[in-house]
Amino acid sequence: MTKLSIFAGIAGAALFASGAAAQYVPGSEIVGQTVQVETNGVVNNVTFEPGGTARISTPSGNVVPASWTANAGQLCLSTGGAQECFPYNQPFQAGQPVTATSSCGATSRWLANATNQPAAPQQQQAGERG
């Protein structure tokens, strides 16, 4: 069994990326949040930390350090030299499960219990005229 297929069993996944908001940063809705990822009947909790670090908590209580990126329509998780990427075409929404097949061929169900709200658009201040 390769490291990549082992990783699929640890994390598995599916996601989405948004073209709706010009200022949307892919993955920003899950920074600091934990997402439940079910692969082959096993549910792991993936906590997405700022700066691209993550923690994968297994049902047995093990915590696996990982890293993550979200860009180019993919969410990728890496651990121990293995990387697995999932389609990511729009932001996660709390309570709405998403199913996707990874670059390793593993199909997973992702569920974000909570998400961050998008940043409010910044209004331009009127300049001084005269």
N, C-alpha and C positions, 0 to 999 in steps of 0.2 A: 504494500500500500504506500503510495507516495505521500510526501508531506502535504501536498496540496489537497489530496482527497481526505487526509486526516483533518486538515483545517476545515474542510467543508462540513465534516461532522461536528466540529467545535462551533463554528459560527454560522454557516449557511447564509442565504439572503436574497433580498429583492428591494429595489428602490426606484426612485424617479427624479427627474430634473426639470426645473421650471424655466420656460421662456417667457412667462407672463410679466414678471416685474424686472425692469432693467437693472435695479439695484440689488436684486436677490443674490445672495452668496450661497451656492450649493452647499448643503449640509448645515447651514446656520440654524435651521429649525430643530436640530437634534443635538447641538453642542450643549454639554452638561446634562443631557437626558439619557435615559436607559431605554433600549428597544429590545423587546422579546423577539428572539429569532428561533423558529421551530424548523428543524431539519430532521427528516426520518423519525419523527415522533419525539425527538429530544429538544427541550427548550433551554436555550442559553440566553443570558441577559448581557447585552453589549452596551456598555456605557461609553459614550462618545465625549471625550474631554476636549477642551480647547487645545489648540496647537497640534492637533493630529494624533494625539495619543488616545488609546482606548483600553478598556478592561473587558474581558470576556469571562463571565461568571458561569460556571457549569452547574448542573443540578447536584453534583457531589460536593460542591463548595469550593472547588479549585478556581483560582483566578489566573487567567492567562493574559499577560501583557501583550498589547497589540498596537498597531498604528492604523490610521485611516485617512483616506483622501476622498474628495467628492468633486469631480470635474469631468468635462467631456462626456456627459451622459452616463457616468459610471460612479458607483460608490465602491471603493476597494478597501478591504481589510487585509492587513499583513501581520503575520506572527511567525517567529522562528525561521525566517527566510522564505516562507510560503506566502503567496498572495492570491486572493480570490476577489473577483470583481462582479458586481451586480448591476443590471440596468437601473438607472436613476434619472427619470425624466421629469419629475415634479417633486415638490417638497412633501415630506410625510405629513399626515394629518392625524392628530390624536384620536385613538380609538378606531381607526380605519385600517384593517389589515391589508397588506400587499404581498402578493406571491410573485416570485421571480426565479429564474434559473441563472445560476452563476456561470462564470467562465470555466468552471470545473465540471459543469453539468449537474450540479446539485440544485434541487428545487427547494426553496425555503419560504416560510410565511413570516413576514415581519409585522410587528405591532408596536407602535409607539404609544405609550400610555399618556404621554404629555409631549407637547412641542413648544418651542419658543415662538412668540409672535413675531411677524416680520417687522423690521425697523420702519418707523414712520418716515414717509418721504420728507426730505429736508426742503423747506421753503427758502427761496432766495430772498434775501433782504433787499429792500429798495435802496439803491445807492443815493448819495447826496447829489443833487443837481444844482448847477448854477455857475 
